[in-house]
Amino acid sequence: MFDPVLLKTFISVAETLSFTNAGALLGLSQPTVSQHIRKLEKAAGRHLITRDTRDVRLTDNGDALLGFARTILAAHDDAASYFTGSAMRGRLRFGSADDLALTQLPQVLREFRQLYPHINLELTVSQSSALMRRLQAGQLDLVFVKQEPGSPVGRLVRRDRMVWVMHPSVTIDPDAPLPLIVYQSPSLSRQLSIQALEDNGRTWHITCNVKEVNGALAATRAGIGIAVFPQSLIPSDLVQVPSGADLPQLGDIDFALVAGPKAATDAVEALTAAIMRAGA
């Protein structure tokens, strides 16, 4: 009954209260805008807009149609998106290391679900070591994990540097054991930090054991100790420990995608390509 093209013109007129401005927004001439409104009024059988030399106003019927028009166009866009999306189907069990969810990954997954509406994406967020065990057990199809640089397993998304991180209010006493906030074992960041300190003869003690990134962030923000993060993932309210604290270098870490041998190839490749493009 209502042509979406006419409804779009009507909404632009209603929002700008100007036939000329509506035309400019839509790339239409003023006479074309007027023609669209006349056709819409004929279809509705109601007078929708009044105008004189100075003002453009919606009638009561115009106000009523405006709400319907927005709903109709939203439904039209959803339908177009659904039926023009990929016909790829199936289930994709995807796992991500919890701190990597602080990257662009959520946006990538949202766009992936819109592009492939028939793929049932199941997300698991955990530590890299736990995700790799589940991948090897056939419980996941693809994982996004942290691993040692140059690992032959998986596809490298990007490389980052591991650094010491603290709250700006914290003061490090060089003569006291370094207070550490670490993930529970097994954990690559835990291993890197403790090994680096021991290799450099620096004493340490664990002040907080955490299971996931929110726990590490909370403890660091509370000033309980020093944590280890990839440099690109340091939140704005935390800082990298200054070089004057004389803490050892921690080296690099790889963010990698690892696929299971029995995973559905098309779905895995599609998500892999999306993450690689984003450099998440």
Buried (B, 14 or more C-beta within 10 A) or exposed (E): EBEBEBBBBBBBBBEBBBBEBBBBBBEBEBEBBBBBBEBBBEEBEBEBBEBEEEEBEBBEBBEBBBEEBEEBBEEBEEEEEEEEBEEBEBEBBBBBBBBBBBBEBEEBBEEBEEBBBEBEBEEBBBBBBBBBBBBEEEEBBBBBBBBBEEEEEBEBBEEBBBBBBBBEEBEBEEEEEBBBBBBEEEBBBBBBBBEBBEEEEBEBEBBBBBBBBEBBBEBBBEBBBBBBBBBEBBEEEBBEBEEEBEBBEBEBBBBBBBBBEEBBEBBBEBBBEBBBEBEB
